[in-house]
Amino acid sequence: MNDITTDELKKRMDEGEKLNIYDVREQYEYEEFNIGAVLIPLGDLPSRLAELEHLKNEEIILHCRSGKRSGQAKMFMLEYGFANVRNLIGGMVDWQEKFS
């Protein structure tokens, strides 16, 4: 599955689309700025995969600060059978540059 741009995600959010968005940053980063995603820090992801099991065949959008950690999370989830995982290109750095 192709990754997603901040422009595409913002448009879909503004349209009120129901999305499965997960933030893989750390708690302090989330508290500084977030877009309302569910927080699952990258280090916690392996032990929390069961929470996402019901979304195995649905689109899941992952983001972090710049796209690196969420890219790692995407690869991890694909290895565990998640079929439709997308990484937010540029992460919150790009989001804040464009929309804040």
KEVEX-265800 format. One record per atom (N, C-alpha, C): residue in three letters; z, x, y. Coordinates in pm, whole numbers, plus 50000, padded with zeros to 5 digits. Layout:
BEGIN
+------+-------+-------+-------+
| rest |    c3 |    c1 |    c2 |
+------+-------+-------+-------+
|  ALA |     Z |     X |     Y |
...
+------+-------+-------+-------+
END
This chain:
BEGIN
+------+-------+-------+-------+
| rest |    c3 |    c1 |    c2 |
+------+-------+-------+-------+
|  MET | 50000 | 50085 | 49881 |
|  MET | 50000 | 50000 | 50000 |
|  MET | 50000 | 50088 | 50124 |
|  ASN | 49924 | 50047 | 50220 |
|  ASN | 49916 | 50121 | 50346 |
|  ASN | 50046 | 50108 | 50423 |
|  ASP | 50075 | 50210 | 50501 |
|  ASP | 50192 | 50204 | 50587 |
|  ASP | 50161 | 50110 | 50704 |
|  ILE | 50260 | 50089 | 50789 |
|  ILE | 50246 | 49992 | 50897 |
|  ILE | 50276 | 50060 | 51031 |
|  THR | 50201 | 50023 | 51134 |
|  THR | 50224 | 50078 | 51268 |
|  THR | 50331 | 49997 | 51340 |
|  THR | 50387 | 50058 | 51442 |
|  THR | 50487 | 49987 | 51523 |
|  THR | 50422 | 49867 | 51593 |
|  ASP | 50297 | 49882 | 51635 |
|  ASP | 50228 | 49771 | 51702 |
|  ASP | 50214 | 49651 | 51607 |
|  GLU | 50173 | 49678 | 51484 |
|  GLU | 50156 | 49570 | 51387 |
|  GLU | 50289 | 49502 | 51355 |
|  LEU | 50393 | 49583 | 51335 |
|  LEU | 50524 | 49526 | 51304 |
|  LEU | 50576 | 49444 | 51421 |
|  LYS | 50566 | 49495 | 51541 |
|  LYS | 50615 | 49423 | 51659 |
|  LYS | 50543 | 49289 | 51673 |
|  LYS | 50413 | 49288 | 51653 |
|  LYS | 50334 | 49164 | 51661 |
|  LYS | 50383 | 49063 | 51558 |
|  ARG | 50403 | 49108 | 51437 |
|  ARG | 50449 | 49017 | 51331 |
|  ARG | 50590 | 48966 | 51358 |
|  MET | 50676 | 49051 | 51411 |
|  MET | 50811 | 49008 | 51446 |
|  MET | 50808 | 48907 | 51560 |
|  ASP | 50726 | 48935 | 51661 |
|  ASP | 50714 | 48844 | 51776 |
|  ASP | 50661 | 48708 | 51735 |
|  GLU | 50579 | 48704 | 51630 |
|  GLU | 50525 | 48578 | 51579 |
|  GLU | 50625 | 48504 | 51491 |
|  GLY | 50741 | 48566 | 51468 |
|  GLY | 50846 | 48500 | 51391 |
|  GLY | 50826 | 48505 | 51240 |
|  GLU | 50741 | 48595 | 51195 |
|  GLU | 50716 | 48606 | 51052 |
|  GLU | 50843 | 48651 | 50978 |
|  LYS | 50866 | 48594 | 50862 |
|  LYS | 50981 | 48634 | 50778 |
|  LYS | 50944 | 48766 | 50711 |
|  LEU | 51018 | 48871 | 50745 |
|  LEU | 50988 | 49005 | 50695 |
|  LEU | 51110 | 49066 | 50627 |
|  ASN | 51085 | 49151 | 50531 |
|  ASN | 51191 | 49225 | 50463 |
|  ASN | 51190 | 49367 | 50519 |
|  ILE | 51274 | 49390 | 50621 |
|  ILE | 51276 | 49519 | 50690 |
|  ILE | 51409 | 49588 | 50662 |
|  TYR | 51399 | 49713 | 50619 |
|  TYR | 51518 | 49791 | 50586 |
|  TYR | 51518 | 49922 | 50663 |
|  ASP | 51633 | 49953 | 50719 |
|  ASP | 51655 | 50074 | 50799 |
|  ASP | 51728 | 50174 | 50710 |
|  VAL | 51668 | 50292 | 50688 |
|  VAL | 51730 | 50392 | 50600 |
|  VAL | 51799 | 50504 | 50678 |
|  ARG | 51825 | 50480 | 50807 |
|  ARG | 51899 | 50578 | 50887 |
|  ARG | 52048 | 50568 | 50856 |
|  GLU | 52125 | 50651 | 50924 |
|  GLU | 52270 | 50649 | 50909 |
|  GLU | 52331 | 50541 | 51000 |
|  GLN | 52454 | 50502 | 50968 |
|  GLN | 52525 | 50397 | 51042 |
|  GLN | 52527 | 50425 | 51193 |
|  TYR | 52559 | 50549 | 51233 |
|  TYR | 52569 | 50580 | 51376 |
|  TYR | 52434 | 50564 | 51446 |
|  GLU | 52324 | 50595 | 51376 |
|  GLU | 52191 | 50577 | 51435 |
|  GLU | 52161 | 50429 | 51454 |
|  TYR | 52197 | 50352 | 51354 |
|  TYR | 52176 | 50207 | 51358 |
|  TYR | 52254 | 50145 | 51474 |
|  GLU | 52378 | 50191 | 51492 |
|  GLU | 52462 | 50138 | 51599 |
|  GLU | 52407 | 50172 | 51738 |
|  GLU | 52340 | 50288 | 51750 |
|  GLU | 52282 | 50328 | 51879 |
|  GLU | 52163 | 50241 | 51917 |
|  PHE | 52080 | 50208 | 51819 |
|  PHE | 51962 | 50125 | 51844 |
|  PHE | 51910 | 50074 | 51711 |
|  ASN | 51881 | 49943 | 51705 |
|  ASN | 51819 | 49887 | 51585 |
|  ASN | 51733 | 49768 | 51621 |
|  ILE | 51646 | 49731 | 51528 |
|  ILE | 51555 | 49619 | 51550 |
|  ILE | 51593 | 49500 | 51461 |
|  GLY | 51715 | 49502 | 51409 |
|  GLY | 51762 | 49391 | 51329 |
|  GLY | 51735 | 49403 | 51180 |
|  ALA | 51694 | 49520 | 51136 |
|  ALA | 51670 | 49542 | 50994 |
|  ALA | 51803 | 49550 | 50919 |
|  VAL | 51796 | 49539 | 50788 |
|  VAL | 51913 | 49558 | 50704 |
|  VAL | 51933 | 49708 | 50685 |
|  LEU | 52055 | 49754 | 50708 |
|  LEU | 52085 | 49897 | 50697 |
|  LEU | 52120 | 49934 | 50553 |
|  ILE | 52041 | 50026 | 50497 |
|  ILE | 52073 | 50091 | 50369 |
|  ILE | 52039 | 50239 | 50389 |
|  PRO | 52138 | 50321 | 50425 |
|  PRO | 52109 | 50463 | 50446 |
|  PRO | 52041 | 50525 | 50324 |
|  LEU | 51951 | 50617 | 50350 |
|  LEU | 51873 | 50679 | 50243 |
|  LEU | 51961 | 50729 | 50129 |
|  GLY | 52073 | 50792 | 50159 |
|  GLY | 52161 | 50844 | 50056 |
|  GLY | 52224 | 50735 | 49969 |
|  ASP | 52230 | 50613 | 50021 |
|  ASP | 52287 | 50500 | 49947 |
|  ASP | 52183 | 50423 | 49867 |
|  LEU | 52057 | 50447 | 49896 |
|  LEU | 51950 | 50367 | 49835 |
|  LEU | 51954 | 50366 | 49682 |
|  PRO | 51968 | 50481 | 49614 |
|  PRO | 51968 | 50476 | 49468 |
|  PRO | 52074 | 50382 | 49409 |
|  SER | 52193 | 50382 | 49468 |
|  SER | 52300 | 50297 | 49415 |
|  SER | 52289 | 50152 | 49461 |
|  ARG | 52198 | 50124 | 49553 |
|  ARG | 52185 | 49987 | 49606 |
|  ARG | 52051 | 49921 | 49571 |
|  LEU | 51972 | 49985 | 49487 |
|  LEU | 51842 | 49928 | 49449 |
|  LEU | 51854 | 49789 | 49389 |
|  ALA | 51961 | 49763 | 49317 |
|  ALA | 51979 | 49631 | 49254 |
|  ALA | 51980 | 49520 | 49359 |
|  GLU | 52026 | 49550 | 49481 |
|  GLU | 52027 | 49451 | 49589 |
|  GLU | 51885 | 49407 | 49628 |
|  LEU | 51788 | 49494 | 49599 |
|  LEU | 51651 | 49468 | 49640 |
|  LEU | 51563 | 49422 | 49524 |
|  GLU | 51620 | 49415 | 49406 |
|  GLU | 51544 | 49381 | 49286 |
|  GLU | 51461 | 49253 | 49301 |
|  HIS | 51517 | 49154 | 49369 |
|  HIS | 51446 | 49026 | 49387 |
|  HIS | 51322 | 49039 | 49476 |
|  LEU | 51307 | 49154 | 49542 |
|  LEU | 51192 | 49176 | 49631 |
|  LEU | 51088 | 49269 | 49568 |
|  LYS | 51100 | 49296 | 49440 |
|  LYS | 51015 | 49395 | 49374 |
|  LYS | 50866 | 49373 | 49396 |
|  ASN | 50823 | 49247 | 49407 |
|  ASN | 50681 | 49218 | 49425 |
|  ASN | 50647 | 49167 | 49565 |
|  GLU | 50745 | 49170 | 49654 |
|  GLU | 50721 | 49128 | 49792 |
|  GLU | 50705 | 49249 | 49882 |
|  GLU | 50650 | 49228 | 50000 |
|  GLU | 50637 | 49336 | 50097 |
|  GLU | 50774 | 49377 | 50148 |
|  ILE | 50799 | 49507 | 50144 |
|  ILE | 50922 | 49565 | 50200 |
|  ILE | 50879 | 49669 | 50302 |
|  ILE | 50932 | 49659 | 50423 |
|  ILE | 50901 | 49753 | 50529 |
|  ILE | 51025 | 49841 | 50551 |
|  LEU | 51006 | 49971 | 50542 |
|  LEU | 51114 | 50066 | 50561 |
|  LEU | 51094 | 50142 | 50691 |
|  HIS | 51203 | 50173 | 50758 |
|  HIS | 51192 | 50256 | 50877 |
|  HIS | 51313 | 50347 | 50891 |
|  CYS | 51292 | 50454 | 50967 |
|  CYS | 51400 | 50547 | 51001 |
|  CYS | 51373 | 50593 | 51145 |
|  ARG | 51421 | 50710 | 51179 |
|  ARG | 51402 | 50761 | 51315 |
|  ARG | 51256 | 50795 | 51341 |
|  SER | 51193 | 50872 | 51252 |
|  SER | 51057 | 50920 | 51278 |
|  SER | 50956 | 50885 | 51169 |
|  GLY | 51003 | 50838 | 51056 |
|  GLY | 50914 | 50805 | 50944 |
|  GLY | 50929 | 50895 | 50823 |
|  LYS | 51004 | 51005 | 50837 |
|  LYS | 51018 | 51099 | 50726 |
|  LYS | 51109 | 51043 | 50616 |
|  ARG | 51231 | 51003 | 50654 |
|  ARG | 51325 | 50950 | 50553 |
|  ARG | 51273 | 50821 | 50491 |
|  SER | 51212 | 50736 | 50573 |
|  SER | 51160 | 50611 | 50517 |
|  SER | 51040 | 50639 | 50426 |
|  GLY | 50967 | 50747 | 50452 |
|  GLY | 50859 | 50788 | 50361 |
|  GLY | 50915 | 50831 | 50227 |
|  GLN | 51028 | 50902 | 50230 |
|  GLN | 51094 | 50943 | 50106 |
|  GLN | 51145 | 50820 | 50031 |
|  ALA | 51203 | 50726 | 50105 |
|  ALA | 51254 | 50604 | 50043 |
|  ALA | 51140 | 50524 | 49981 |
|  LYS | 51027 | 50519 | 50049 |
|  LYS | 50910 | 50448 | 49995 |
|  LYS | 50869 | 50509 | 49860 |
|  MET | 50857 | 50640 | 49854 |
|  MET | 50815 | 50706 | 49729 |
|  MET | 50917 | 50678 | 49619 |
|  PHE | 51044 | 50682 | 49651 |
|  PHE | 51150 | 50654 | 49554 |
|  PHE | 51136 | 50511 | 49500 |
|  MET | 51117 | 50417 | 49590 |
|  MET | 51108 | 50277 | 49548 |
|  MET | 50983 | 50250 | 49465 |
|  LEU | 50872 | 50313 | 49501 |
|  LEU | 50749 | 50297 | 49422 |
|  LEU | 50770 | 50349 | 49280 |
|  GLU | 50842 | 50460 | 49267 |
|  GLU | 50871 | 50514 | 49134 |
|  GLU | 50954 | 50418 | 49050 |
|  TYR | 51033 | 50333 | 49115 |
|  TYR | 51117 | 50237 | 49044 |
|  TYR | 51052 | 50099 | 49034 |
|  GLY | 50922 | 50093 | 49054 |
|  GLY | 50849 | 49971 | 49026 |
|  GLY | 50834 | 49872 | 49140 |
|  PHE | 50876 | 49909 | 49260 |
|  PHE | 50853 | 49820 | 49374 |
|  PHE | 50706 | 49830 | 49411 |
|  ALA | 50639 | 49715 | 49422 |
|  ALA | 50494 | 49713 | 49428 |
|  ALA | 50434 | 49720 | 49569 |
|  ASN | 50510 | 49683 | 49670 |
|  ASN | 50451 | 49664 | 49802 |
|  ASN | 50544 | 49719 | 49911 |
|  VAL | 50564 | 49850 | 49911 |
|  VAL | 50655 | 49914 | 50006 |
|  VAL | 50573 | 49983 | 50115 |
|  ARG | 50609 | 49956 | 50240 |
|  ARG | 50538 | 50014 | 50354 |
|  ARG | 50635 | 50092 | 50442 |
|  ASN | 50588 | 50203 | 50494 |
|  ASN | 50666 | 50288 | 50582 |
|  ASN | 50621 | 50263 | 50726 |
|  LEU | 50716 | 50250 | 50818 |
|  LEU | 50684 | 50232 | 50960 |
|  LEU | 50647 | 50368 | 51019 |
|  ILE | 50522 | 50384 | 51053 |
|  ILE | 50471 | 50510 | 51107 |
|  ILE | 50534 | 50539 | 51243 |
|  GLY | 50594 | 50656 | 51256 |
|  GLY | 50656 | 50695 | 51383 |
|  GLY | 50798 | 50647 | 51401 |
|  GLY | 50843 | 50553 | 51318 |
|  GLY | 50980 | 50505 | 51319 |
|  GLY | 51029 | 50457 | 51454 |
|  MET | 51159 | 50470 | 51474 |
|  MET | 51222 | 50422 | 51596 |
|  MET | 51186 | 50506 | 51718 |
|  VAL | 51147 | 50631 | 51696 |
|  VAL | 51101 | 50713 | 51809 |
|  VAL | 50979 | 50646 | 51872 |
|  ASP | 50880 | 50613 | 51790 |
|  ASP | 50758 | 50549 | 51840 |
|  ASP | 50790 | 50411 | 51896 |
|  TRP | 50874 | 50335 | 51827 |
|  TRP | 50911 | 50200 | 51871 |
|  TRP | 50970 | 50204 | 52011 |
|  GLN | 51067 | 50294 | 52033 |
|  GLN | 51134 | 50299 | 52163 |
|  GLN | 51041 | 50350 | 52272 |
|  GLU | 50951 | 50442 | 52239 |
|  GLU | 50855 | 50489 | 52339 |
|  GLU | 50764 | 50375 | 52386 |
|  LYS | 50726 | 50287 | 52294 |
|  LYS | 50632 | 50179 | 52327 |
|  LYS | 50698 | 50054 | 52382 |
|  PHE | 50816 | 50020 | 52330 |
|  PHE | 50870 | 49886 | 52357 |
|  PHE | 51003 | 49882 | 52430 |
|  SER | 51062 | 49997 | 52462 |
|  SER | 51192 | 49994 | 52532 |
|  SER | 51177 | 50020 | 52680 |
+------+-------+-------+-------+
END
